[in-house]
Amino acid sequence: MTTTYLDLIHRGAGYNPERTAIVFGDRSLTFGETQTLSNQLAHALIERGVQRGDRVALLLNNGLYSVPVDFACVKAGINRVPLNARLSLDEHARMLEETDTGMLLYGADLAERAAALRDARPGLICHGIGGDAVGDDLLAAAAGCDRAAPRVAVEPDDVILTLFTSGTTGTLKAAQHTQASYAGICRNVLLNLVNVQRDDAMLHAASLIHASGVFVLPFWLRGARTVIMPGFDPDAFLTLIEKERITAVNMVPTMLQMLLGHPRFMSTDVSHLRQVIYGASPMPRPVIEQAMQLWGREKFWQYYGQTECPLTIAVLRPEDHEGALLGACGRPSLDVEIRLVDEAGQDVPAGEPGEIAVRAPSMMAGYHNAPALNREMFMEGGWLRTRDVAAFDERGYLHLKDRTSDMIITGGYNVYPREVEDVLVAHPAVAECAVIGVRDDKWVEAVTAVVALKPDQDVDEDTLIAFVAAKVASYKKPRRVLFIEAIPKTAVGKLNRKALRDQYGKQ
């Protein structure tokens, strides 16, 4: 018998019904209350015609109901499609179209975007969670529903999460996780990263639809608390570490750097804090060295993973945080197999760099509606290509060398050059452009546009940045625009981003 996500939800609730499970501001839910509310929400969805396997979009910022809504979708057999609230209306509409999603659950603070999406996607059914401006309030409707769990049969290979990431050309792609793979993710976290104890508490300031949310189920299963913030605020973050006796936090490098600049970083009581877990983008060495000096090396854990194979493909443990290893991914997770392969999928010689290929119970089932991409990314024997190039050292530590894509990681978010370039070239003054990541002390990489203008055209940096910002999420807009005569090309006429990175990438 294969353990499912649904199995683990019910186990955690049954073990600890009276204990506090979720904390958000001055409000909280016990395990029993969360279980009952998610049961009722699941019934409310079923009453509205949702059937097992249906895709339902979630437009929710972090809040008290983030976890109950997720659990309700699992209990109703729904394939949830989270939408990052920071994305643009056009991006959200494309995601709904590409997944053929006809229902949207939205938070009260995002009612205006929900209304705009309904206008953009006629026929889209919208239900509010704790507020109503577009459709009915699902939370209010749930109050009158059955408190027992719905009887919806699920199978281990049922897809329960379709999570968008971006392709190497900026094309949207959506990784699909199943009942079994999500249970595998929970096992992966408990086995490799966090030994959760009953009185532990994890503080979540990053979006729960991404890596931060992966930690909810392991803490739920062990009877520990999930403390949620609406967003990252350094002062509030440090306050909650003390107030809630937080034992673990998960952050991207930019968040840690902002904390280091706060006057209370050194004076905050972190006696209960055992783990500072970080990942999503490379950690600047000065940042991690200063943080370890002030809070202690023993607290810091780094993970390397991908949306396609969360959360930990490799882990850098506290005792490894020294010397050259500070630039490593760590050693392979216990439940993950890693190979380094060439373009043909053959193993490279020992010590040589190759593309990381993985095989693990936590791996996605495949990309939604992308048979050609799945054939490209999956190799014989169930191995998945990551498009990251790395090498093992003599002690078995994995060191990233490069990305086979041109992806930029800025503040923990992925930005793909083609997407930004497509917007820029639509400006009437732009002849051609290329977008690269330039090393940045705050953001790790700053999105930078290199632009060649048309003859007799003139436009300034601020105008182009504003032009892009109106079309895509704010974190994708260029932070700098560099003007040159012509964009360098490869021998076959493609944009030579590597040449530009070599020239400007370390400015």
N, C-alpha and C positions, 0 to 999 in steps of 0.2 A: 504493500500500500504506500502511495506517495503522499507525503504531507502537503497540504495546501495552505495558502494564505488564510482562507476561511477557517480552517482548523485552528490556526494559531490565534486568530482573533477570539474565537470561543474559549480556547484554553486560558488565555490571559484574563479574560473577564471572569471565568469561573473560579480561578485561583484567588482573586483579590477583589471581590465586589465592593467592599466598604472603603478601600483605600483611595486616596486621591490619584487620579490618572492624568488629568489635563488641568493646567493652570494658564489663564490668560488675564493679565491685569489683576483686578480684584475678584474675578470670577473663576470658578473651578467646577470640574465634573469628576465624580468617582468612576471607578471602573464599571460598576453596575449601572450608573446613570448613562455613561457613554454607550454601553452595550444596549440598553433599552432605547435610547434616543436613535442610535443607528438602526436598530430593528424597525422602529416606527418610520424613520425616513425611507428605509428600504420598501416597506409596505406602501407608503405614499407614492413612491416612484412606480411600483408595480400597478397600483390603482390608476396611474396615469398612462398606462399602456406600455411601459418599458418591459422588454422581454430579455431573457438571458442572451448575452452576446451583443446586445445593442450598444452602440457607441454614444456616450453622453459626455458633452464638454463641460469642464469645470472652470469657471472664472472666479477664483476666490483668492483673496489675499490671506495671509496668516491670521487666524482668529480662533475663537473658542470652538467653532463648529468645523474646523478643517478636518480633524480626525474623525468625528462622527459621520461626516459626509463621505469621506473616503471609505470607511467601513461599511456604510449603507450601500454604496455601489458594489462592493465585493459581495455583500449578502444578497443583493438582488441579481447577481450574476452579470453585472454591467461591465462593459469595457470603457473605462473612463479615459477622457482625453483632456488633460490639463492644459490650460492656456495661461501663459505667463502674462500677468497684468501689465507688465512694462512694454509689451509689444504694441505695435500700431494696429489700427482698425483693419488695414489691408492685410496685415499678417494674420490676424485672427480669422478674418473671413476666408483666407486661403486655407488655413488649417481645417476649418469646418468643411470647406468644399472638398479638399483632398481626402478627408476621412468619411465624407458623406454623413456627417453628424447632424441630426435634426433636432436635438434637444440641448439646451444650455442651462446649467445651474450657476447662478451668479450671486455674489455677495452684495449686501445692501449698498456698500460704498462704490460698487461698480455698475449700478443700475443704468447710468448714462451710456456706458459702453455696451451694455446688453441691449439697450434700445437701438443703438446705432447698428449693432450686428443684426438685429431683427429686420431693420430697414434694408440692410445690405444683403441679407439672406432671407427673402420672403418665404414664409412657412416655418421658420425656426421657432420652436416652442421654448419659451423661457420661463423658468421658475426661480423666484428669489429665495435666498436663505436668510431669513430674519429681516426681510424688507421687501417692498413691492413697488415697482414702478413700471414693470413690463408685463409680468405674468403673475400668477398667484404665489403666495408665500408658502413654500413647501414646509417650512418649519412649523408654521401654524397648522397646516393640514395634518402634519405628522402627529400632533398632539392627540388627535382622536383615533389614531390607528392602533392596531394590535401591538402589544408590548413584547410578544414572543418573536423569536427569529423566524423569518419567512422560510417556507420549505421549498427552496430552490436548489435543485441538484446541480452540482458543479463537477467538472472533471479537471485533473491536473493540467491539461494542455489548453484549458479555456484562457483566452486572452483577457486580462483584466486591467491592463494599462497600455495605452498607446501614447508614448512620450516623444514629442518632437525634439529633434536635434537638427543640425544643418549639415549638408553634404560638403564635399571638398570644393564644389563650385558655388555654394550658397543655396543650392536646391534643397528645399525642405525634405526631410526624411523623418520617419517616425518609428522608433524602436518599440517592438511589442513584447511585453512581459506577461507571463502566464501565472495561474494559481501556483504552479510548482516552482517557477523561477523566482517568484517573489518570496516564497518560503525559503528558497535557496539563498536569496540575498540576506534574509534575517540570520540564517545559519552562518553565512560568510562573515557578517559583522560580529556575531558573538564568538566565533571561532578565532578570528584574526585580529580584532580591533578593540572590542570593549567587553570586559567581563562584568556584566551588569549585576549589581546587587540590589536587594529589595528596597533599600532606603536611598537609592541613587536618584539623581535628577539631572536631566539634560536640558540645557538652555538653547532654544532655537530662535535665531534672529534672521537667518537666511530663509529664502522661500522654501516652504515645505513641499513644493512640487518637484524640487530638485534633490540634491544629495542629502540635505538636512532631513527631509522626510523619511529617508531610508532608516534612520535611527529610531523612529517611533515604534515600530513593531518589536524590535528587540527589548526596548524598555517596557513596553506594554506586557510582553510575555513574562517578564521577570517581576512585575508588580511595582515598577519604578515610575517616577513622575516625568511627564513631558511638559516643560515650561515654555510657553510660546510668546514671542514678541511680534508686534505688527510689522516691524522692520528693524534694521540695525541702527541703534543710537548708542554711541560709546558710553555716555554717562549712565543711561538707563541699563545698559548691559552690565556694567560694573556694579551698579546698585543691586541688580537681581542676583548676581553671583553671590553676594553676601546674604541678601534677604532670603533667598530660596535654598541656600546651602547647596549650590550647584556643584555637581561632581564631574560633569563633562560638558564641553562645548565643542561645536564644529564650526569652522570658519574658513573663509578664503584669505589669502595673504593680505589683501587690501584692508580687511577688517582688523587683522592683527596690527597692521601698521597704524591704523587710526587709533587703536587702543593705546599703543605705545606713546602716542602724542598727547594722551589725556593726562591731566595732572594727578588723577587719582589712581593711575595704573600701579604705582609702587605701593600705595597705602591701602589698596583694596585687600580685604581679608580673603585669601584664596586657600585657606587651610583645608577646606573640604574639596577643593578642585583637584581631581586626580589626573584628568586628561584634557589636553588641548589638542584637538584633532583638526588637521588641516589638509587641504587638497585643492583640486579643481584647477590650479595653475602653479607654475614654479614659484617657490618662496625665495624672495631676495635674501641673500646670505646675511647682510647686515641686520635685517629685521629679525630673523630667527635667532641670530647670535645675541642680540640685545634682549629679546624676549626670554631666552633661556637663562641669561644672566640674572634677570630680575625675578622670574617666576620659578626657575629651576628646570634643568634639562629633563628631569624624570617625568615631567608632565606632557611632553610633546611627542605626538604621533603623527606621521604623515602617511596618507594613502594615495595610491595611484589606481585609477579606475576610469571607466567610461560609462556613458548611459547604456551602451550595449552590453556591458558586463559590470554591473555595480557590485559592491561598492569598492571592494579591495581586490585588485589584481596583484598588487604587491604592497608591502607595508614597511615603512622605516620606523623601527621601534626607538624608544628614548635612548637606549644604550648605543644606538647607531648614529646618533646626532653629534657627529664630530668629524673634523677634518674633511677629507674629500667626499666622505659619504653624505655630507649635507646636500650635495648635488644629486644624490641617487634617488631612485624610486623606492628602494628597499629590496627585500627578498620576496619571492613569490608567496602568495597566500597558500595556506595548507590545502585548501579545497580547489585550487586553480592550477591547471596545467599550462605551462608557457613553452612555446617554441619560437625560435628566431629563424625566419625563412626569407628566401629571396623571392623575386617576382614570380618565379615558376612554382612557388610553394615548397621548395626543397630546403631542408635545414642548412644553415650556413655553418662553416667551420667554427670550432670552439674559439671564443675570443673575438670573432668577427661580428660587426654590426649586421643586424637584419631586422625585418619587420616583425613586430610582436604579433604572434598568433596565440589565441587562448581557447581553452575548453574548460567549462565549469558549469555546475548546476544553476548558478546565478545568471547565466548567459541568456540573452534575449532569444525569442523564437525566430525572429527575423524582422525585416522592415515591412511596414504596412504597404501593400499594393505596389511592391517594387521587385518583381521577379528577376529583372536583369541585375539590379544591385545586389540582391541576395545571392545570385550565382557568382558574382564577382567577389563578395566578401566572405562567403562560406566555402571552406575547402573540404576535401574528402576527409571523412572521419569525424565530422562535426566541429572542425576547427574554425574559428572566426578571426579574420584579419582585423587589426586595429588601426592600420595606417600610421602607426608610430614606429620609428626606427630606434633600436636600442642595442646595447651589448651587455653581456654578463662579464663581471670581473672575476678574478681567480677565487674569490670568496663567495660567489653566487649572488652578488648584489647587481641589480638591474639599473643601468644608466641610460637615460634617454639621450639620443644623439640628435634627432631631428624629427620633424613631422613630414609625412609624405604629402600631406595637404598644406595649404598656406594659411591654415586657421590662425587667428589671433586670439590670445586669451587675455582679456582686459578686466581686471577687478573680479576675476572668477567667472566671467561670462565669455562664451565663445562668439567670435565674430568672424564671418567668412568674407574675404575680400570681394568676391564676385557680386555679392548682394549689394554692397555699398557702391561698387563701381557702376553697377547697372543704374543706380539712381543718379550718380554724378554725371554720367555721359548723356543723361537726358537734359542737362542744363545747356541752353543754347550757346554758351561761350566755351564749352569744354570740347576739345577735339579728341583727347584720349586721356586715360588715367589708369593708375594702379594703386591699390591700397595695401599697405604693409603694416606690420607691428614694429614700433620703435621702443627700445628699452626705456622704461619709465620707473622712477623710484616709488611712486605711489600706486600706479595701476599695473605694474609689472610690464605690460606692453600697452602703449598708447596707439590707438587707431590713427594712422597717418595717411593722408591722400597725397599722392604725387600726380600733379596735373599738368598737361600741356594744353594751352588754349588755342582756339582757332585764330587764324590771321585776322588782325585788326579788331580782335575782341579783348575786352578787359573786364575782370571781375575780381573782387577781393576775397580774402580768406574767410571773413565772417559771413559773407553772403553765401558762399558755397557750403559752409558748415550748417547754416540755417536751412538751406535748400534740402540737404540730406536729412536733417533732424525732423523735418516736416513729413518725411516718408517712412522712416524706420524708427525703431526703439532708440531712446536717447543714448544708451551705452554703445550703440553701433556708429554713431556719428563721428567723423574725424575730429580729433583734438588739435590737429595741425594740418595745414595744407601747404605743400611745397610746390612751387611752380618751376618747371623746367621746359626746355625747348621741345624735347621729344622723349617718349617713353622707350627705354631699351627693349629690344626684342631678342628672342632666341633664334637659333638657326632656322627654325621652321616657322618663324613669324609670330610666336606667342609672346605675351607680355613676360618680360624677364624680371619677375619679382625678386628672385634671388640676388640679381645684380643690384637692385634697389636696396634690399635689406643689407647687403654688404656695404653699400655706400652710406646709407642713412640709419641703419638699424640700431646703432649704438650711440647715437647723438644724445 
